Amino acid sequence: MTPFHKNLPTIDVIIVNYCTRTLVVACLDSLEMERKNVPNMRVIVVDNDSQDGSAELIEAVIQDREWHWVTLLRAGANRGFGAGNNLGISFALDQPSPADLLWFLNPDTEVRLTAGQSLARFMGSHPAAGIGGSALLESDGKPWPFAFRFPSILGEIERGARWGILSRLLRKSSTLKRMEGRCEQVDWVSGASFVVRRELMESGLRFDEGYFLYYEETDFCLHARRRGWECWYVPDAVVLHIAGQSTGVTGKQIKLRRLPSYWFHSRRRYFTKNHGRLYGIAADLAWIGAHIFSRLKHMVRGSDDPDPPNLLIDFLRHSSLVPRKFLAPRDVISV
């Protein structure tokens, strides 16, 4: 691990856009202000073959505002969020003077002043940290004070059951980890906003393009950990995140729409790739049993169903219990 200079580490920002053109412009507006705190910060916008004129509008805004620090890349095809980020990584590393840090931002984010500076300062003073994640605000400005533990069988039981007593017993296994406003080492952080040290990329680490969307940052952080790097939650770096604008399946929309097949594919891929198919089957059975318990609990209480439509059926159709020959092409896991 190479030491940093006395000055702040430099940052290149990567934003992957898919049909969120006005949000990207708002994000760039916020980054323009942050460039005063992080000199020479550059931004790479990767358009994942949006069909709504996103690339044309973003390019026009870049030219009109003379944003020489923004580069637009057209992916040519939508191969997923990880693939778009990898395209941005390759471009950033090919520059004559690549930045010390790569900051991955969702298009539906707006950075608060000093967010980039706080991330750079933290990474500059913690050489063992390979990844640093932001504190997030919801669209209404309220804090979303969470980071994460790596998914596990016990974590799937806690997530599926959603039962207070069980959640307290399994609190150290819960995937969602409530943060207390202090800087802390964690397993993984939200992919909406996190920085990665350039050395990780130069060592060959990339996003797994087998994930179309979701779990790619979990997988990335896991493999960074396996290479000996730490992941930290940095609460001084605050970013507003308007969740689910490209997909409609995160944030408050998750209760209103059926989850797409790629969400189940990504979840199954994570367990099977990183822990083996038998572990993946055990994790699926753990969630299924806990979820059925949760459904019965809601039926007895007469409370509303809090889940997306057809959740259990869709989960079963895409689970590790299904033999490979019965999976659709996107659902086949090549590990």
C-alpha positions as CSV (number, residue, x, y, z in Angstrom):
1,M,0.0,0.0,0.0
2,T,1.6,3.3,-1.1
3,P,1.5,6.3,1.2
4,F,-0.4,9.4,0.3
5,H,1.1,12.8,-0.1
6,K,0.5,15.5,2.5
7,N,-2.2,17.0,0.3
8,L,-5.7,15.4,0.0
9,P,-5.9,12.4,-2.2
10,T,-7.3,13.2,-5.6
11,I,-10.7,11.9,-6.7
12,D,-12.3,10.7,-9.9
13,V,-16.1,10.3,-9.7
14,I,-18.0,7.6,-11.7
15,I,-21.7,7.9,-12.3
16,V,-23.6,5.2,-14.2
17,N,-26.8,6.6,-15.8
18,Y,-29.8,4.8,-17.1
19,C,-32.8,7.0,-18.0
20,T,-32.2,9.4,-15.1
21,R,-30.9,12.4,-17.0
22,T,-32.3,15.2,-14.9
23,L,-31.1,13.6,-11.7
24,V,-27.6,13.2,-13.2
25,V,-27.5,16.9,-14.0
26,A,-28.6,17.7,-10.4
27,C,-25.8,15.4,-9.1
28,L,-23.3,17.2,-11.3
29,D,-24.5,20.5,-10.0
30,S,-23.7,19.4,-6.5
31,L,-20.3,18.1,-7.5
32,E,-19.5,21.4,-9.1
33,M,-19.8,23.0,-5.7
34,E,-17.8,20.2,-4.0
35,R,-14.9,20.8,-6.5
36,K,-14.0,23.8,-4.4
37,N,-13.2,21.5,-1.5
38,V,-11.6,18.8,-3.7
39,P,-9.3,20.4,-6.3
40,N,-9.0,18.8,-9.7
41,M,-11.9,16.4,-9.0
42,R,-13.0,14.9,-12.3
43,V,-16.3,13.1,-13.2
44,I,-17.0,10.3,-15.6
45,V,-20.7,9.8,-16.6
46,V,-21.3,6.4,-18.2
47,D,-24.6,6.2,-20.1
48,N,-25.8,2.6,-20.2
49,D,-27.6,2.9,-23.5
50,S,-30.5,5.0,-22.2
51,Q,-33.4,5.2,-24.6
52,D,-34.8,8.5,-23.3
53,G,-32.3,10.9,-24.8
54,S,-30.2,11.0,-21.6
55,A,-26.9,11.0,-23.3
56,E,-27.8,13.8,-25.6
57,L,-29.2,16.0,-22.8
58,I,-26.2,15.4,-20.5
59,E,-23.8,16.1,-23.3
60,A,-25.6,19.3,-24.1
61,V,-25.5,20.5,-20.5
62,I,-21.8,19.7,-20.2
63,Q,-21.1,21.8,-23.3
64,D,-23.4,24.6,-22.3
65,R,-21.9,25.0,-18.8
66,E,-18.4,24.4,-20.0
67,W,-17.9,21.5,-17.5
68,H,-14.4,20.6,-18.8
69,W,-14.1,18.3,-15.7
70,V,-17.0,16.0,-16.9
71,T,-16.5,13.2,-19.5
72,L,-19.5,11.4,-21.0
73,L,-19.0,7.8,-22.1
74,R,-21.7,5.9,-24.1
75,A,-21.7,2.2,-23.2
76,G,-23.5,1.2,-26.4
77,A,-25.5,-1.5,-24.5
78,N,-27.0,-1.9,-21.1
79,R,-25.0,-4.8,-19.6
80,G,-25.8,-3.8,-16.0
81,F,-24.6,-1.5,-13.3
82,G,-21.3,-3.2,-12.6
83,A,-20.4,-3.3,-16.3
84,G,-21.0,0.4,-16.5
85,N,-18.8,1.1,-13.5
86,N,-16.1,-1.1,-15.0
87,L,-16.1,0.9,-18.2
88,G,-15.7,4.1,-16.1
89,I,-12.8,2.4,-14.1
90,S,-11.0,1.5,-17.2
91,F,-11.3,5.0,-18.6
92,A,-10.1,6.6,-15.3
93,L,-7.1,4.3,-14.9
94,D,-6.1,5.0,-18.5
95,Q,-5.6,8.7,-17.9
96,P,-2.1,10.2,-17.7
97,S,-2.6,11.0,-14.0
98,P,-5.2,8.7,-12.5
99,A,-6.7,9.8,-9.3
100,D,-5.9,8.3,-5.9
101,L,-9.5,7.4,-5.3
102,L,-12.5,6.5,-7.4
103,W,-15.9,7.7,-6.0
104,F,-18.9,5.7,-7.2
105,L,-22.1,7.7,-7.0
106,N,-25.6,6.7,-8.0
107,P,-27.2,9.1,-10.5
108,D,-30.0,9.8,-8.0
109,T,-27.6,11.4,-5.4
110,E,-26.6,14.9,-4.5
111,V,-23.5,15.4,-2.4
112,R,-23.6,17.8,0.5
113,L,-20.7,20.2,0.9
114,T,-17.5,18.7,2.1
115,A,-18.7,15.1,1.5
116,G,-15.9,14.5,-1.0
117,Q,-13.4,16.3,1.2
118,S,-14.4,14.2,4.2
119,L,-13.9,10.9,2.2
120,A,-10.6,12.0,0.9
121,R,-9.3,13.1,4.3
122,F,-10.4,9.9,5.9
123,M,-8.8,7.7,3.2
124,G,-5.7,9.7,3.3
125,S,-5.3,9.1,7.1
126,H,-6.3,5.4,7.0
127,P,-4.0,3.6,4.6
128,A,-5.5,0.1,5.5
129,A,-8.9,1.3,4.3
130,G,-9.6,0.3,0.8
131,I,-13.3,1.4,0.8
132,G,-15.1,4.3,2.5
133,G,-18.8,4.7,2.4
134,S,-20.9,7.8,2.9
135,A,-23.7,8.6,5.4
136,L,-26.9,8.9,3.4
137,L,-30.0,11.1,3.6
138,E,-33.4,10.0,2.3
139,S,-35.3,12.1,-0.2
140,D,-37.0,14.0,2.6
141,G,-33.6,14.9,4.2
142,K,-33.9,12.5,7.1
143,P,-30.8,10.4,7.9
144,W,-30.6,6.8,6.7
145,P,-28.1,5.6,9.3
146,F,-27.1,2.2,8.1
147,A,-24.3,0.1,6.8
148,F,-24.2,-3.7,6.4
149,R,-23.0,-7.0,7.5
150,F,-22.3,-9.7,4.9
151,P,-25.4,-11.8,4.2
152,S,-25.5,-15.1,6.0
153,I,-27.9,-18.0,6.8
154,L,-28.8,-16.4,10.2
155,G,-29.1,-13.0,8.5
156,E,-31.6,-14.5,6.1
157,I,-33.7,-15.9,8.9
158,E,-33.8,-12.5,10.6
159,R,-34.6,-10.7,7.3
160,G,-37.4,-13.2,6.4
161,A,-39.1,-13.5,9.8
162,R,-39.2,-9.8,10.7
163,W,-40.1,-10.6,14.3
164,G,-38.9,-8.4,17.1
165,I,-37.9,-11.1,19.5
166,L,-35.9,-13.0,16.8
167,S,-34.4,-9.8,15.5
168,R,-33.0,-9.0,18.9
169,L,-31.6,-12.5,19.3
170,L,-30.0,-12.3,15.9
171,R,-29.0,-8.7,16.0
172,K,-25.3,-9.5,15.4
173,S,-26.2,-11.5,12.3
174,S,-28.7,-9.0,10.8
175,T,-27.5,-7.8,7.4
176,L,-28.7,-4.3,8.1
177,K,-26.4,-2.6,10.7
178,R,-27.6,0.6,12.4
179,M,-24.8,3.1,12.8
180,E,-24.5,5.4,15.7
181,G,-23.0,8.4,13.9
182,R,-19.3,7.4,14.5
183,C,-16.7,6.3,12.0
184,E,-16.6,2.5,12.1
185,Q,-15.2,-0.4,10.2
186,V,-18.1,-2.5,8.6
187,D,-18.5,-5.4,6.2
188,W,-19.9,-3.4,3.3
189,V,-21.5,0.0,2.6
190,S,-24.2,1.2,0.3
191,G,-23.3,1.4,-3.4
192,A,-25.1,4.7,-3.6
193,S,-21.9,6.5,-2.6
194,F,-18.5,5.0,-1.7
195,V,-14.9,5.6,-2.6
196,V,-12.3,2.9,-3.5
197,R,-8.6,3.2,-3.3
198,R,-6.9,3.1,-6.7
199,E,-4.6,0.2,-5.6
200,L,-7.6,-2.1,-5.5
201,M,-8.4,-1.5,-9.1
202,E,-4.7,-1.7,-10.1
203,S,-4.6,-5.1,-8.4
204,G,-7.3,-6.3,-10.8
205,L,-10.4,-6.0,-8.6
206,R,-13.5,-5.1,-10.6
207,F,-17.3,-5.3,-10.3
208,D,-18.6,-8.8,-11.2
209,E,-20.6,-8.2,-14.4
210,G,-22.6,-11.4,-13.7
211,Y,-24.7,-9.2,-11.5
212,F,-27.0,-7.1,-13.6
213,L,-28.1,-5.0,-10.7
214,Y,-28.0,-5.4,-6.9
215,Y,-25.5,-7.3,-4.7
216,E,-22.6,-6.1,-6.9
217,E,-21.3,-3.8,-4.2
218,T,-21.7,-6.5,-1.5
219,D,-19.6,-8.9,-3.7
220,F,-17.1,-6.2,-4.4
221,C,-16.6,-5.4,-0.7
222,L,-16.3,-9.1,0.2
223,H,-13.5,-9.6,-2.3
224,A,-11.8,-6.5,-1.1
225,R,-11.9,-7.9,2.4
226,R,-10.5,-11.2,1.1
227,R,-7.6,-9.2,-0.3
228,G,-6.8,-7.7,3.1
229,W,-8.5,-4.3,2.7
230,E,-10.8,-2.7,5.3
231,C,-14.2,-1.1,4.6
232,W,-15.3,1.9,6.7
233,Y,-18.4,4.0,7.3
234,V,-17.6,7.7,7.2
235,P,-20.5,9.7,8.7
236,D,-18.9,13.1,8.0
237,A,-19.4,12.5,4.3
238,V,-23.1,13.1,3.7
239,V,-25.0,12.4,0.5
240,L,-28.7,12.7,-0.4
241,H,-30.0,9.6,-2.0
242,I,-33.4,9.4,-3.8
243,A,-33.7,5.6,-4.0
244,G,-35.0,3.5,-6.8
245,Q,-35.3,6.1,-9.6
246,S,-34.0,3.8,-12.3
247,T,-35.7,0.6,-11.2
248,G,-38.6,1.5,-8.9
249,V,-37.7,-1.5,-6.6
250,T,-35.8,0.2,-3.7
251,G,-36.9,2.8,-1.2
252,K,-40.6,3.2,-0.6
253,Q,-41.5,1.8,-4.0
254,I,-40.4,-1.7,-3.0
255,K,-43.9,-2.4,-1.5
256,L,-45.7,-1.3,-4.6
257,R,-43.9,-3.2,-7.4
258,R,-43.1,-6.8,-8.1
259,L,-39.4,-7.5,-7.8
260,P,-37.6,-8.1,-11.1
261,S,-35.9,-11.4,-11.9
262,Y,-32.5,-9.8,-11.7
263,W,-32.9,-9.0,-8.0
264,F,-33.4,-12.8,-7.3
265,H,-30.6,-13.7,-9.7
266,S,-28.2,-11.4,-7.9
267,R,-29.0,-12.7,-4.5
268,R,-28.6,-16.3,-5.6
269,R,-25.4,-15.5,-7.4
270,Y,-23.9,-13.9,-4.3
271,F,-24.5,-16.9,-2.1
272,T,-23.6,-19.6,-4.7
273,K,-20.5,-17.8,-6.0
274,N,-19.0,-16.9,-2.6
275,H,-20.1,-19.8,-0.4
276,G,-21.1,-22.7,-2.7
277,R,-24.4,-24.1,-3.9
278,L,-25.1,-26.1,-0.7
279,Y,-24.8,-22.9,1.3
280,G,-27.0,-21.1,-1.2
281,I,-29.7,-23.8,-0.8
282,A,-29.4,-23.5,3.0
283,A,-29.8,-19.7,2.8
284,D,-32.8,-20.1,0.6
285,L,-34.5,-22.6,2.9
286,A,-33.7,-20.4,5.9
287,W,-35.4,-17.4,4.2
288,I,-38.4,-19.4,2.9
289,G,-39.1,-20.9,6.3
290,A,-38.8,-17.5,8.0
291,H,-40.9,-15.8,5.4
292,I,-43.7,-18.3,5.7
293,F,-43.6,-17.8,9.5
294,S,-43.9,-14.0,8.9
295,R,-46.8,-14.4,6.5
296,L,-48.7,-16.6,9.0
297,K,-48.0,-14.0,11.7
298,H,-49.5,-11.2,9.6
299,M,-52.6,-13.4,8.8
300,V,-53.2,-14.2,12.5
301,R,-52.9,-10.5,13.3
302,G,-55.0,-9.4,10.3
303,S,-52.4,-6.9,9.3
304,D,-51.6,-5.8,5.7
305,D,-49.1,-7.7,3.7
306,P,-45.9,-5.6,3.6
307,D,-44.2,-7.5,0.8
308,P,-44.0,-6.9,-3.0
309,P,-46.5,-8.9,-5.0
310,N,-45.8,-12.6,-5.7
311,L,-42.6,-12.5,-3.5
312,L,-42.6,-16.1,-2.4
313,I,-43.5,-17.5,-5.8
314,D,-40.8,-15.4,-7.5
315,F,-38.3,-16.4,-4.8
316,L,-39.0,-20.1,-5.3
317,R,-38.7,-19.8,-9.1
318,H,-35.3,-18.2,-8.9
319,S,-33.8,-20.0,-5.9
320,S,-30.8,-22.3,-5.7
321,L,-33.3,-25.1,-5.3
322,V,-34.0,-24.9,-9.0
323,P,-31.7,-27.0,-11.2
324,R,-29.6,-25.0,-13.7
325,K,-31.4,-26.5,-16.8
326,F,-34.7,-25.0,-15.7
327,L,-33.3,-21.5,-15.3
328,A,-33.7,-18.7,-17.8
329,P,-30.3,-17.6,-19.4
330,R,-30.0,-14.6,-17.2
331,D,-30.5,-16.7,-14.1
332,V,-27.7,-19.2,-14.9
333,I,-24.8,-18.7,-12.5
334,S,-21.4,-19.3,-14.1
335,V,-19.2,-20.1,-11.1
